[in-house]
Amino acid sequence: MFTGIVTDMGEIRALEKAGDLTARIGTSYDTGSIDIGASIACDGVCLTVVALGDDWFDMQISAETLSKTNLGTWEPGRRVNLERALKVGDELGGHIVSGHVDGLAEVVSLTDEGDSTRVQLRAPDDLARFIAPKGSVALNGTSLTVNEVQGSVFGINFIPHTKDVTTWGSVAVGDKVNLEIDTMARYVARLAEYS
């Protein structure tokens, strides 16, 4: 489990396709405190550490994960949002995030509002019903509050701090981002189906 509070921006150092895709990610984390088999959210996708170095870790990415996320667009040099798994007693600053991406949202507009940036995204039609004003979503691993919703389009506001410490400072119209809907919204919808 994660909180959607990004704690490092890693960099893709290498990609190797041999069966599954293996990604080497450079990090400022103390890799001596990371175990083989640990979970780290990479752009919101829960992945398992399979190898470690002084300032990097390797993750294997299955074909299933590549088919549901934007990880297939990764290239060496790309920056990615990182978050280590939540530990009992850690502050829950965002919301409960599983790292299981539901689909891809597309950035449809960017508008500067003072120092902040308003971003509108289009969710897949089958996920749009789970997104509500003032509800939570995780986008590329970042816990965010939804400002408004109109059909399948919803708006998010990024303050300067978020743009500085995550990859959101370089977002562009047309980008596809990993979308995880709020777990509670999923359960409420499921319960409503059987009421």
N, C-alpha and C positions, 0 to 999 in steps of 0.2 A: 504494500500500500504506500501511497505517496500523498502529498498535500497540494501539489501544483505550484509550490514555491521553488523556483529555479535557484540552484545554489552554485552553479558553475556554467560557463559557456565553454564547451569542449570544441575541438577541431578534428575533423576527419583527416587522418594522416594517410591511411591506405585502405583499399578495398580489394578483397581477393575472392573470386568466385571459384569454389571447388566443392560441388554439392551445394551446401548452403553458402550464403554470402557472409564473409567475415570482415568486420569493420574494426580498424584500429583507431581509437579515439584518444587524442591528447587531452590531458586534464591538469588542473591545478590542485585536484584532490590529493591528499596524502595516500598514495596507493598502498603504503604499508598497512593502512587500516581497512583495506578492502580485501575480502576473501574471494577465492575462486568460487563461483556459484552464487555470488551476491547478485541482487537485482539492482539495476540502475535504470531510471527512466531517461531515455534518449529521445529528445523531441516528443516526449509524452508516451513513448512506447517502452513498456517494461521488457528489458533484455537482460540476459544472464552473462556475467563475466566469465570468460573461458581462459584468459591469459592476462598477465600483468607485467608491467615494466616500471621504471622509476617515475615516469610521468605519463603513462598511457595504460589503457586496458583494451582488450579485444572482446568483441561480442559476435556471436553467430546469429544470423538472421535467416529465418526459414522462408520458403516460398510463400507460405500462408501469410506471414507478416508483411512481406513485400507486396502482396496483392491487396492488402487492406489499408496500407499506410503510404506516406510519401517517402519512405526510406529508399525506395528504388531510384529516387532522383539524387541521392547523395553522391557527392564527388569529393575527391581530396581537396582540402582547403576550406570546405564548408564548415560554418560554425553551427553547433547544435546545443539546445538547452539540455542541461543535465540536472538530475535530482537523485540523490541516494534514497534508499527505502526508509520509510518512517520507522523510528524505534519507539517502544513504549516509553512514555514520558516526554517525548519531543513536543514542541509547540505545534499546534494544528493551525497554521496561519492562513491556509487557503481553504480547501474543502477536500473531502475524501476522494482520492483519484486512484484508480486501479492500474493504470498503464495499459489497459485493454482498449485500443482505439476502435471506435464505432464506425468511422468513415472519414471521408475527406470533405472539408469545407473549402470554398474558393473565395479569395479576397476579391470583392467587386468594386470597392471604392476606398479611398484614403482622403481624409480632410483634416487639415491642421485646425485646431481650436485652441488658441493661446499657445502654450507650450506643449499641450497634449495633442494626440492624434486620434481621431475617430475613424475606426475601421468597420466597414460593413462586409459581411461574409454571407455566402449562400450555402446553406446546409442541404444535404441530400433530402429529398422529399420525405423519405421514410423516417428520418431523424428529426425533422423540423418540429413535429408535435411535442417533442421532449424539451424544447427550448422555450423558456418563459422570461419575460421582463423581470429583472432583479434576481433571477436564478443564476446558477453557476454552470460554467462549461470549462473544460480544459482544452486549450488550443496549443499544439506543439509543446505540451507539457506544462503550460502556464495556467494557473487557476485564475479565471476571469469572471467578472460580473456582467451579465447581459443588460444592456441599456434599454433596447427596444427590439421588438420583433414585428415583422410584417410579412406574412406568408412564410417563405423559407429563408428570408433575409433577416439577419439580426446584426445589431451594432454593439461594438466593444469600444471602450475608451482606454488609450494607453497614456499613462503619465510619463514624464521624462525619465524617472528612475527605472521604470519597467523597460523602456526602450534602451537604456544604458546597460542593464544587467542581463538582458535576454537578447535573443535574435530578432525581437520585434522592431528594433531600430532600423532594420534593413528590409522590412516587408515591402512587397510590391503588388500592385493589382495583377490578378491572374495566378498568384501563388496558391498552391493547394496545401492546406495545413491539416495536421492530424486533429480530429475532433473526437473527444470523449464526452458524452452527455453525462449529466449528474445521475449518479446511481439511484438516488431517491426518486427522481422523475421516472426512471425505468420501472421501479417497483410500483409506484402509484398507478402508472398506466397499465401494468400487468394486473393489478388488483381490480381496476375498473373494468377490465375485460370480463371478469368473472363475478361481478356484482349483480 
